């Protein structure tokens, strides 16, 4: 069962998606998907190639920006920001729980929001990013 958590009108996050859910995403107005998990991170995780194929078959752009270990390298944040800025329509980011995706979005700050606004937006979607306040203040 898909659990989409809306962040704003153009972005949402979700825990691990399944290939057969991609058509419903497209039907819900999404145009792109960003996977933030390394392929094969844990047993039972759908293969990246299967996810990419299902997304593309549904007419969705598919991007892979894997992050792990609580690290959000500047290159990953920049890649995430570029996709968010360059994608018309709604984007969905997913990882194991959605935390990495919402964190990347907060660090990318494509909306030019204050640290407080980004933390509140994440909180409204069910994620506590308050421990990242200092990094957000420093510009990611």
DRENDO-1510 file (C-alpha; in Angstrom, 1 decimal, always signed):
<recs>
REC; n; res; u; v; w
REC; 1; UNK; +0.0; +0.0; +0.0 .
REC; 2; UNK; +1.5; +3.3; -1.2 .
REC; 3; UNK; +2.0; +5.9; +1.6 .
REC; 4; UNK; +2.6; +9.2; -0.1 .
REC; 5; UNK; +3.4; +12.1; +2.2 .
REC; 6; UNK; +2.8; +15.5; +0.5 .
REC; 7; UNK; +5.5; +18.1; +1.2 .
REC; 8; UNK; +4.2; +20.8; -1.1 .
REC; 9; UNK; +2.3; +21.0; -4.4 .
REC; 10; UNK; +5.3; +19.9; -6.4 .
REC; 11; UNK; +6.9; +17.4; -4.1 .
REC; 12; UNK; +6.1; +14.3; -2.0 .
REC; 13; UNK; +8.0; +11.6; -0.3 .
REC; 14; UNK; +7.3; +7.9; +0.4 .
REC; 15; UNK; +8.8; +4.8; +2.0 .
REC; 16; UNK; +10.0; +2.1; -0.4 .
REC; 17; UNK; +7.8; +1.9; -3.5 .
REC; 18; UNK; +7.0; -1.2; -5.5 .
REC; 19; UNK; +7.2; -1.5; -9.3 .
REC; 20; UNK; +3.5; -2.0; -9.6 .
REC; 21; UNK; +2.7; +1.3; -7.9 .
REC; 22; UNK; +4.4; +3.4; -10.6 .
REC; 23; UNK; +1.3; +3.6; -12.8 .
REC; 24; UNK; -0.8; +5.0; -9.9 .
REC; 25; UNK; +1.9; +7.6; -9.3 .
REC; 26; UNK; +1.6; +8.7; -12.9 .
REC; 27; UNK; -2.2; +8.7; -12.6 .
REC; 28; UNK; -1.8; +10.9; -9.6 .
REC; 29; UNK; -0.1; +13.6; -11.6 .
REC; 30; UNK; +3.5; +12.8; -10.8 .
REC; 31; UNK; +6.0; +13.2; -13.6 .
REC; 32; UNK; +9.3; +12.0; -12.0 .
REC; 33; UNK; +10.5; +9.7; -9.3 .
REC; 34; UNK; +13.8; +10.0; -7.4 .
REC; 35; UNK; +15.2; +6.9; -5.6 .
REC; 36; UNK; +17.5; +7.7; -2.7 .
REC; 37; UNK; +18.4; +4.2; -1.8 .
REC; 38; UNK; +21.5; +2.3; -2.9 .
REC; 39; UNK; +20.5; -0.7; -5.0 .
REC; 40; UNK; +20.4; -3.9; -2.9 .
REC; 41; UNK; +20.6; -2.0; +0.4 .
REC; 42; UNK; +18.5; -4.7; +2.1 .
REC; 43; UNK; +17.0; -8.1; +1.3 .
REC; 44; UNK; +13.6; -7.9; -0.4 .
REC; 45; UNK; +14.1; -4.4; -1.8 .
REC; 46; UNK; +12.9; -4.2; -5.4 .
REC; 47; UNK; +15.8; -4.1; -7.8 .
REC; 48; UNK; +16.7; -0.6; -9.1 .
REC; 49; UNK; +16.3; -1.8; -12.8 .
REC; 50; UNK; +12.8; -3.1; -12.0 .
REC; 51; UNK; +11.8; +0.2; -10.5 .
REC; 52; UNK; +13.3; +2.2; -13.3 .
REC; 53; UNK; +11.6; +0.1; -16.0 .
REC; 54; UNK; +8.2; +0.3; -14.2 .
REC; 55; UNK; +8.5; +4.1; -13.8 .
REC; 56; UNK; +9.5; +4.5; -17.5 .
REC; 57; UNK; +6.7; +2.2; -18.6 .
REC; 58; UNK; +4.3; +4.4; -16.6 .
REC; 59; UNK; +5.7; +7.5; -18.4 .
REC; 60; UNK; +7.6; +8.8; -15.3 .
REC; 61; UNK; +11.2; +10.1; -15.4 .
REC; 62; UNK; +13.3; +8.0; -13.0 .
REC; 63; UNK; +16.4; +9.3; -11.2 .
REC; 64; UNK; +18.8; +7.5; -8.8 .
REC; 65; UNK; +20.7; +9.6; -6.2 .
REC; 66; UNK; +21.7; +7.0; -3.6 .
REC; 67; UNK; +22.7; +8.2; -0.1 .
REC; 68; UNK; +23.5; +6.1; +2.9 .
REC; 69; UNK; +24.9; +6.2; +6.4 .
REC; 70; UNK; +23.3; +9.6; +7.3 .
REC; 71; UNK; +25.7; +11.3; +4.8 .
REC; 72; UNK; +24.4; +13.8; +2.4 .
REC; 73; UNK; +27.3; +14.8; +0.1 .
REC; 74; UNK; +27.1; +18.2; -1.6 .
REC; 75; UNK; +27.1; +16.4; -5.0 .
REC; 76; UNK; +24.0; +14.5; -4.0 .
REC; 77; UNK; +22.3; +17.6; -2.7 .
REC; 78; UNK; +23.2; +19.5; -5.9 .
REC; 79; UNK; +21.9; +16.6; -8.1 .
REC; 80; UNK; +18.6; +16.5; -6.2 .
REC; 81; UNK; +18.2; +20.3; -6.5 .
REC; 82; UNK; +18.9; +20.1; -10.2 .
REC; 83; UNK; +16.1; +17.5; -10.7 .
REC; 84; UNK; +13.7; +19.4; -8.6 .
REC; 85; UNK; +14.3; +22.7; -10.4 .
REC; 86; UNK; +14.4; +21.0; -13.9 .
REC; 87; UNK; +11.3; +18.8; -13.6 .
REC; 88; UNK; +7.9; +20.2; -14.6 .
REC; 89; UNK; +5.1; +18.7; -12.6 .
REC; 90; UNK; +5.1; +16.7; -9.3 .
REC; 91; UNK; +8.2; +14.8; -8.1 .
REC; 92; UNK; +8.2; +11.9; -5.6 .
REC; 93; UNK; +11.3; +11.0; -3.7 .
REC; 94; UNK; +11.5; +7.6; -2.0 .
REC; 95; UNK; +13.9; +5.6; +0.2 .
REC; 96; UNK; +13.4; +3.1; +2.9 .
REC; 97; UNK; +11.3; +5.4; +5.1 .
REC; 98; UNK; +11.2; +8.7; +3.2 .
REC; 99; UNK; +13.7; +10.4; +5.6 .
REC; 100; UNK; +16.6; +10.6; +3.2 .
REC; 101; UNK; +14.3; +12.0; +0.5 .
REC; 102; UNK; +12.8; +14.7; +2.7 .
REC; 103; UNK; +16.3; +15.5; +4.0 .
REC; 104; UNK; +17.7; +16.0; +0.5 .
REC; 105; UNK; +14.8; +18.2; -0.3 .
REC; 106; UNK; +15.3; +20.3; +2.8 .
REC; 107; UNK; +19.1; +20.7; +2.1 .
REC; 108; UNK; +18.5; +21.4; -1.6 .
REC; 109; UNK; +16.0; +24.2; -0.6 .
REC; 110; UNK; +14.8; +24.8; -4.1 .
REC; 111; UNK; +12.0; +26.9; -2.7 .
REC; 112; UNK; +14.3; +29.3; -0.9 .
REC; 113; UNK; +12.6; +28.7; +2.4 .
REC; 114; UNK; +14.0; +29.6; +5.8 .
REC; 115; UNK; +15.4; +26.8; +8.0 .
REC; 116; UNK; +12.3; +27.1; +10.3 .
REC; 117; UNK; +9.9; +26.7; +7.3 .
REC; 118; UNK; +11.8; +23.7; +6.0 .
REC; 119; UNK; +11.7; +22.0; +9.4 .
REC; 120; UNK; +8.0; +22.8; +9.8 .
REC; 121; UNK; +7.2; +21.4; +6.3 .
REC; 122; UNK; +9.1; +18.2; +7.1 .
REC; 123; UNK; +7.3; +17.9; +10.5 .
REC; 124; UNK; +3.9; +18.3; +8.8 .
REC; 125; UNK; +4.9; +15.4; +6.5 .
REC; 126; UNK; +5.9; +13.3; +9.6 .
REC; 127; UNK; +9.6; +13.8; +9.7 .
REC; 128; UNK; +11.8; +15.5; +12.3 .
REC; 129; UNK; +14.7; +17.3; +10.7 .
REC; 130; UNK; +15.4; +19.6; +13.7 .
REC; 131; UNK; +18.9; +18.1; +14.1 .
REC; 132; UNK; +19.8; +19.4; +10.7 .
REC; 133; UNK; +19.0; +23.1; +11.5 .
REC; 134; UNK; +22.7; +24.0; +11.8 .
REC; 135; UNK; +23.6; +22.5; +8.5 .
REC; 136; UNK; +20.6; +24.2; +6.8 .
REC; 137; UNK; +21.6; +27.5; +8.3 .
REC; 138; UNK; +25.1; +26.9; +6.8 .
REC; 139; UNK; +23.6; +26.4; +3.4 .
REC; 140; UNK; +23.4; +22.7; +3.1 .
</recs>
